[in-house]
Amino acid sequence: MLKYVLKDIQGKETVLKNPLKVSFVSSEDAPADRLTATFAVKENVSPVLSVEVLDGLKRIFYGYADTQTDEKNINGMLLTVSARSQACILLDNEALPQTYCMVSMCDLMERHFAPLGFTKFKGTSQTFDDEFIISKGMSEWAVLSEFCRRFVGTSPKIDCNGTIDISGENSGNSVYVSSDRCISKKHTIKRHLLISEIMVRAESSNGYVMPFKDSFAQMLGIQRKRYLNTADSKSLSPFSAEKIMENAQNKYEQVILDVSGCVLCTVGTGLVLDREDKNYMIKEIHYSLNPDGEHTTIYAEVKYI
């Protein structure tokens, strides 16, 4: 049974179980996970600062409250709390405009993220000898995301313990889902995403003379050519073409599962379906609990590379 721990601004904890309604969404495309839960309570709860969800002793969510609603009716009192995971701190804070001539994740941790409470990161500490500009209006999350995109070639994540992960590594774990639990399964193939060939302009003095071909797209009979100018861009290299093709391949085949019950899993985790030998990667999770029961919707893509 999941346990919900609400902490107020004085540090007092209120432990609640058996919520009446829960909605949880985690997506690769959204930095912060979102949780909304409604409980029947006997008395008013002080203004909530944070929400922690525990499966036994294991933390599976930690975030900060955005809204809190108390409602009284003839049946009693209801408390609804909506929260976002810790990435919301970086999303909600604007970064100081400045320019780095040389930059590393250690620099960014010291000057940007540690002051907001983030003390650990996973990934390279290499210093990059290139200009990195933080413009007016960029959030601290945008700083982190742009650093990873330009220098590391990964997408950042923040786990439920507050560790910033820029390594690009997956956990290596997989969640198994039995077909007996599947209410529905939707399978989609997106041929329009694949690119058969990208011609790259790598030097200002040359034209588009460097070809990158996708044998997988060509095997499927797809003819779709693109041109990429990396000579005039600091954020692109000739091998960006390979990354573009890889991303397209990983979005080519998708499955959406509606599963009865609660499936404890995280975005970036592998998914194993019985009677299938495909290598799926979870990209989005929607969990809901209401009077009709609980179910989990999982969006996953076949990982070819």
C-alpha positions in Angstrom: 0.0 0.0 0.0 1.3 3.4 -0.9 1.8 6.0 1.8 1.5 9.8 1.3 3.5 12.0 3.6 2.6 15.7 3.5 5.0 18.1 5.2 4.0 21.7 6.1 6.2 24.8 6.2 7.1 24.1 9.9 8.2 20.6 9.1 5.2 18.8 10.6 4.3 15.6 8.8 0.8 14.3 8.1 0.7 10.7 6.9 -2.3 9.7 4.8 -3.3 6.4 3.1 -6.2 5.3 1.1 -6.7 8.3 -1.2 -10.1 8.7 -2.8 -8.6 9.9 -6.1 -5.1 10.1 -7.6 -3.7 11.3 -10.9 0.0 10.9 -11.7 1.7 11.8 -15.0 5.3 11.4 -15.9 6.6 12.1 -19.4 9.9 12.2 -21.2 8.8 15.5 -22.7 8.0 17.2 -19.3 10.8 17.9 -16.8 8.5 17.7 -13.8 6.2 14.8 -12.9 2.7 15.8 -11.8 0.7 14.4 -8.9 -2.8 15.2 -7.7 -4.4 13.3 -4.8 -7.6 13.7 -2.8 -8.1 12.4 0.7 -10.9 12.3 3.3 -9.5 14.1 6.4 -10.9 14.8 9.9 -9.5 18.2 10.3 -7.8 21.0 8.4 -4.2 20.4 7.2 -1.7 23.2 7.5 -0.4 24.7 4.3 1.5 21.9 2.5 5.1 22.4 1.4 6.1 19.0 0.0 4.5 15.6 -0.9 6.3 12.3 -0.6 4.9 9.0 -1.8 6.4 5.8 -0.3 6.0 2.2 -1.4 7.0 0.5 1.8 10.3 2.2 2.6 11.1 3.1 -1.1 10.4 6.7 -2.2 8.6 6.8 -5.6 7.7 10.5 -5.7 8.8 13.6 -4.0 7.7 17.1 -5.0 6.5 20.5 -3.9 2.8 21.5 -3.6 1.4 23.9 -6.2 -2.2 24.0 -5.0 -4.1 22.8 -1.9 -7.9 22.7 -1.6 -10.0 22.0 1.4 -13.7 21.2 0.8 -16.5 20.6 3.3 -19.8 18.9 2.5 -22.4 16.8 4.2 -20.1 13.7 3.9 -17.2 15.3 5.7 -14.0 17.1 4.7 -11.8 16.6 1.6 -8.3 17.6 1.0 -6.8 17.8 -2.5 -3.1 18.5 -3.1 -1.4 19.0 -6.5 2.4 18.8 -6.6 5.2 18.7 -9.1 8.5 16.8 -8.7 11.7 18.5 -7.8 12.5 19.6 -11.3 9.9 22.3 -10.8 12.4 24.3 -8.8 14.6 24.7 -11.8 11.7 25.4 -14.1 10.3 28.1 -11.8 13.6 30.0 -11.2 15.2 32.4 -13.7 18.9 32.1 -14.3 21.3 35.1 -14.0 22.3 36.2 -17.5 26.0 35.6 -18.0 28.6 34.1 -20.4 30.9 31.2 -19.6 34.1 31.0 -21.7 34.8 27.5 -20.3 32.0 25.6 -18.6 31.5 22.3 -16.7 28.7 20.7 -14.8 30.6 21.4 -11.6 30.5 25.1 -12.4 26.8 25.0 -13.0 26.2 23.0 -9.8 28.1 25.5 -7.7 26.6 28.7 -9.2 23.1 27.6 -10.3 21.7 24.4 -8.8 23.3 24.0 -5.4 21.8 27.3 -4.2 18.4 25.8 -5.0 19.1 22.7 -3.0 20.6 20.2 -5.5 23.8 18.8 -4.2 24.5 15.7 -6.3 24.8 15.0 -10.0 25.5 11.9 -12.1 27.5 12.2 -15.3 30.6 13.9 -16.7 32.5 16.7 -14.9 34.6 17.5 -18.0 35.3 21.2 -18.6 34.3 22.3 -22.2 36.4 24.9 -23.9 33.7 26.8 -25.6 31.4 29.8 -25.0 28.2 29.1 -23.2 25.7 32.0 -23.1 22.9 32.2 -20.5 20.4 34.7 -21.9 17.9 36.9 -20.1 14.7 34.9 -19.5 16.3 31.4 -19.4 15.1 29.2 -16.5 17.6 27.2 -14.6 16.1 24.1 -16.2 16.8 25.7 -19.7 20.4 26.3 -18.6 20.8 22.6 -17.6 19.0 21.3 -20.7 21.0 23.5 -23.1 24.3 22.5 -21.5 23.4 18.9 -21.9 22.3 19.3 -25.5 25.4 21.3 -26.6 28.2 19.6 -24.7 27.1 16.2 -23.5 24.5 15.0 -26.0 22.0 13.9 -23.4 18.7 14.9 -21.9 18.8 15.7 -18.2 16.6 14.0 -15.5 16.1 14.6 -11.8 15.3 11.5 -9.8 13.0 11.3 -6.8 16.0 11.7 -4.5 17.0 15.0 -6.1 20.0 13.8 -8.0 20.5 15.5 -11.4 21.4 12.9 -14.0 23.1 14.1 -17.2 24.7 10.7 -18.0 22.1 9.6 -20.5 22.2 6.2 -19.0 19.1 4.1 -18.4 18.7 2.1 -15.2 19.0 -1.2 -17.1 16.0 -2.5 -15.2 12.8 -3.6 -16.9 9.2 -3.9 -15.8 7.2 -6.9 -16.9 3.5 -6.6 -17.9 1.3 -9.7 -18.4 -1.2 -9.7 -21.2 -3.8 -10.8 -18.6 -3.6 -7.3 -17.0 -4.0 -5.4 -20.3 -7.4 -3.8 -20.7 -6.3 -2.6 -24.2 -3.2 -2.4 -26.4 -2.7 0.0 -29.2 0.2 -0.5 -31.6 1.3 2.3 -34.0 4.0 2.4 -36.8 5.1 5.9 -37.9 6.8 5.6 -41.3 6.7 9.3 -41.8 9.3 9.9 -39.1 12.1 7.9 -40.7 14.8 9.6 -42.8 16.6 7.5 -45.4 19.5 9.9 -46.0 21.0 13.1 -44.6 23.5 15.1 -46.6 25.8 17.2 -44.3 27.7 20.4 -45.0 30.6 20.1 -42.6 32.9 22.8 -43.9 32.2 26.3 -45.1 34.2 25.8 -48.2 32.3 22.7 -49.3 28.8 21.9 -50.2 26.6 19.1 -48.8 29.0 16.3 -49.7 29.0 14.1 -46.5 26.2 11.5 -46.7 24.7 9.6 -43.7 22.3 6.8 -44.7 19.8 4.9 -42.5 19.8 1.3 -43.6 16.7 0.6 -41.5 14.7 3.2 -43.4 16.0 2.1 -46.7 15.2 -1.6 -45.9 11.6 -0.4 -45.4 11.5 1.3 -48.8 11.5 4.8 -47.4 12.9 7.6 -49.5 13.2 10.8 -47.5 16.3 12.9 -47.8 17.3 15.9 -45.7 20.2 18.4 -45.7 22.0 19.5 -42.5 24.4 22.5 -42.3 26.8 22.0 -39.4 29.5 24.3 -40.8 27.7 27.4 -39.5 26.4 26.1 -36.2 28.2 25.7 -32.9 25.6 23.4 -31.5 25.7 20.8 -34.4 28.4 18.4 -35.6 28.4 16.1 -38.6 27.4 13.3 -36.2 24.3 15.1 -35.3 22.9 13.4 -38.4 23.3 10.1 -36.8 21.5 11.3 -33.7 18.6 12.6 -35.7 18.2 9.2 -37.4 18.5 7.4 -34.1 15.8 9.5 -32.6 13.6 8.9 -35.6 14.1 5.1 -35.3 13.2 5.1 -31.6 9.9 6.9 -32.3 9.0 4.7 -35.3 7.1 2.0 -33.4 4.9 2.8 -30.4 2.7 0.8 -28.1 0.1 2.2 -25.6 -1.0 -0.1 -22.9 -4.0 0.4 -20.6 -3.2 -1.9 -17.6 -5.4 -2.7 -14.6 -4.0 -1.8 -11.3 -0.9 0.1 -10.4 2.3 -0.5 -12.3 5.3 0.9 -10.5 7.7 2.0 -13.2 9.7 5.1 -14.3 10.2 6.9 -17.6 13.4 5.5 -19.3 12.8 2.0 -17.9 12.6 -1.0 -20.2 9.2 -2.7 -20.8 8.8 -6.4 -21.3 5.5 -7.8 -22.7 4.8 -11.5 -22.5 4.7 -13.3 -25.9 6.8 -10.5 -27.4 10.6 -10.3 -28.0 10.7 -6.5 -28.8 12.8 -4.1 -26.7 10.4 -1.4 -25.5 11.4 1.8 -23.6 8.8 3.6 -21.4 8.3 7.2 -22.5 5.2 8.3 -20.5 3.1 7.0 -17.6 -0.4 8.0 -16.5 -1.7 6.5 -13.3 -5.2 7.1 -11.9 -7.2 6.0 -9.0 -10.9 6.7 -8.7 -14.1 5.0 -7.3 -14.0 2.6 -10.4 -10.6 1.3 -9.4 -7.0 2.0 -10.5 -5.3 1.6 -13.8 -2.0 2.6 -15.5 -1.5 3.8 -19.1 2.0 3.2 -20.4 3.4 4.8 -23.6 6.4 3.0 -24.9 8.6 2.9 -28.0 10.5 0.1 -29.6 14.2 0.7 -29.1 16.0 -0.4 -32.3 19.4 1.1 -31.3 
